């Protein structure tokens, strides 16, 4: 039986690495008394899978985690049971049996806070045209890349101290745009002193429909 969790990673928990988050959940499952399903072989390990590993320092309200259990359990009380043993900043919001394949995720929505004096119109004009940055690749290292084709939508509104940016960018098995590259382009073309905060808030499939549990 496979269970899917939707959870938040906020506050101080944003500094916990992806591998450490997996370890935290393993311990939480144990403390909550969940009968995890393990692989067979010399070194058994529990079946755990995260949809999109979150970069260190970034918050999220829409994380997805799958895990296997060895027997049928009720999902209704699962969030409360896990939240009682999870550290501050990690909070399970929903749980269900099964779910859509993670491979169907194509985009992620982000809210970015920018401490800057740049006008919304100037920023939107940049990310509607071309923004070339040194994007890191696994095989070739830094490669000059125009990130604008990876951005599905981009909008800015004024807020105290700067701008609120709402964007939907590529995120999935085919291609992924870390929103920190948006910050890099911003500093390169608009304001070298700008400071940013990031929060992932939504997941979308290839058609632009929300990726639900």
C-alpha positions in Angstrom: 0.0 0.0 0.0 1.4 3.4 -1.0 0.6 6.6 0.9 1.1 10.1 -0.5 1.7 13.1 1.9 1.5 16.8 1.1 3.6 18.7 3.5 5.1 22.2 4.2 8.7 23.1 4.8 9.0 26.6 6.2 10.9 28.7 8.8 14.1 27.2 10.1 13.3 23.8 8.4 14.1 25.4 5.0 17.8 25.0 5.9 17.4 21.2 6.2 18.9 19.4 3.2 16.8 17.0 1.0 18.7 13.9 2.3 18.2 15.1 5.9 14.5 15.7 5.3 14.2 12.1 4.2 15.9 10.9 7.3 13.6 13.1 9.5 10.6 11.5 7.9 12.0 8.0 8.4 12.3 8.7 12.1 8.9 10.3 12.3 7.3 7.2 10.7 9.0 5.1 13.3 8.0 7.2 16.2 4.4 7.3 14.9 4.3 3.5 14.8 3.7 3.2 11.0 4.4 -0.2 9.5 6.8 0.8 6.7 7.4 -1.4 3.7 11.0 -2.3 3.1 12.9 -3.4 0.1 14.3 -7.0 0.1 18.0 -7.9 0.0 21.2 -7.5 2.1 20.5 -3.9 3.0 16.7 -3.3 3.2 15.5 0.3 3.1 12.0 1.8 3.3 10.2 2.9 0.1 10.4 6.7 0.2 10.1 9.1 -2.8 9.9 12.9 -3.0 8.4 14.6 -6.1 10.9 17.5 -6.5 13.8 17.9 -4.0 13.8 21.4 -2.6 16.9 23.5 -2.7 18.3 24.4 0.7 17.1 27.8 1.9 13.8 27.6 0.0 10.4 27.3 1.6 7.5 25.3 0.2 3.8 24.8 1.0 3.2 22.0 -1.6 5.8 19.3 -1.1 4.9 15.7 -2.0 6.3 12.5 -0.5 5.3 8.9 -1.2 6.1 6.0 1.2 5.1 2.3 1.3 3.4 0.6 4.3 3.2 -3.1 4.9 -0.5 -3.1 5.9 -3.6 -1.1 5.3 -3.8 2.1 7.5 -6.3 5.0 7.7 -5.1 8.3 6.2 -7.5 10.4 8.1 -5.5 10.7 11.3 -2.1 10.5 9.6 -1.3 14.3 9.4 -2.0 14.8 13.1 -0.1 11.7 14.1 3.0 12.7 12.1 2.9 16.4 13.0 3.2 15.4 16.7 6.6 13.9 16.1 8.0 16.2 13.3 10.3 19.1 14.0 9.3 22.8 13.8 8.8 23.9 10.2 7.8 20.5 8.7 4.0 20.0 8.8 1.9 17.4 7.0 -1.3 19.0 5.6 -2.9 16.0 3.7 -2.6 12.3 3.1 -4.1 9.9 0.7 -3.7 6.5 -0.9 -1.8 6.5 -4.1 -1.8 9.5 -6.4 -0.8 10.7 -9.9 2.8 9.7 -11.0 5.4 12.4 -10.2 6.5 12.2 -13.8 3.4 14.2 -14.7 4.7 17.3 -12.9 5.9 19.8 -15.5 5.8 23.2 -13.7 6.0 24.7 -10.2 4.7 28.0 -9.0 6.8 30.2 -6.8 6.3 33.4 -4.8 9.6 35.4 -4.7 10.2 38.4 -2.4 12.6 40.9 -4.0 14.2 43.7 -1.9 14.9 46.0 -4.8 14.0 49.5 -6.3 13.3 48.1 -9.8 9.9 48.9 -11.2 7.4 46.0 -11.9 7.2 47.0 -15.6 11.0 46.9 -16.1 11.3 43.4 -14.5 8.4 42.0 -16.5 9.9 43.3 -19.7 13.2 41.5 -19.0 11.5 38.1 -18.4 9.3 38.5 -21.4 12.2 38.9 -23.7 15.6 37.3 -23.0 17.6 36.7 -19.8 20.8 34.7 -20.4 22.6 33.3 -17.3 25.4 30.7 -16.7 23.1 27.7 -16.0 24.9 24.8 -14.3 24.6 21.4 -16.1 25.7 18.0 -14.9 27.8 17.2 -17.9 29.2 20.5 -19.2 29.3 22.7 -16.2 28.2 26.3 -16.6 26.5 26.9 -20.0 25.0 30.3 -21.2 21.3 29.7 -21.2 18.3 31.9 -21.9 15.9 31.0 -19.0 12.9 32.9 -20.4 11.6 29.9 -22.4 11.5 27.9 -19.2 9.1 30.5 -17.6 5.4 29.9 -18.2 4.2 33.1 -16.4 5.8 36.0 -14.6 4.2 38.9 -12.8 5.4 41.6 -10.3 3.4 43.7 -7.8 4.8 46.3 -5.3 5.1 45.3 -1.7 6.8 46.9 1.3 10.5 47.0 0.7 10.4 45.9 -2.9 8.4 43.6 -5.1 6.4 40.4 -4.9 7.1 38.1 -7.8 4.7 35.3 -8.8 6.0 33.0 -11.4 5.4 29.5 -12.9 8.6 27.8 -14.2 9.6 24.4 -15.6 10.0 21.7 -13.0 10.1 18.0 -13.7 11.8 15.2 -15.4 12.3 17.0 -18.7 13.7 20.3 -17.6 13.8 22.3 -14.3 14.5 26.0 -13.7 15.7 26.7 -10.2 14.2 30.1 -9.3 17.5 31.2 -8.0 18.5 31.6 -11.7 15.7 34.3 -11.9 17.5 36.1 -9.0 20.8 35.7 -10.8 19.4 37.2 -14.0 17.8 40.0 -11.9 21.2 40.9 -10.4 22.9 40.7 -13.7 20.5 42.9 -15.7 18.4 44.9 -13.2 19.9 45.4 -9.7 23.1 43.8 -8.5 22.2 44.5 -4.9 18.8 42.9 -4.9 18.0 40.3 -2.2 15.5 37.5 -2.5 13.4 35.0 -0.6 11.7 32.0 -2.3 8.7 29.9 -1.6 7.3 27.1 -3.8 3.5 27.2 -3.6 2.0 25.0 -6.4 2.6 22.2 -8.8 1.3 21.9 -12.4 1.1 19.3 -15.1 2.0 19.7 -18.8 -1.5 21.0 -19.7 -1.3 23.8 -17.0 -3.7 22.0 -14.7 -2.9 21.8 -11.0 -1.1 18.6 -9.9 -3.3 17.5 -7.0 -2.6 14.6 -4.6 
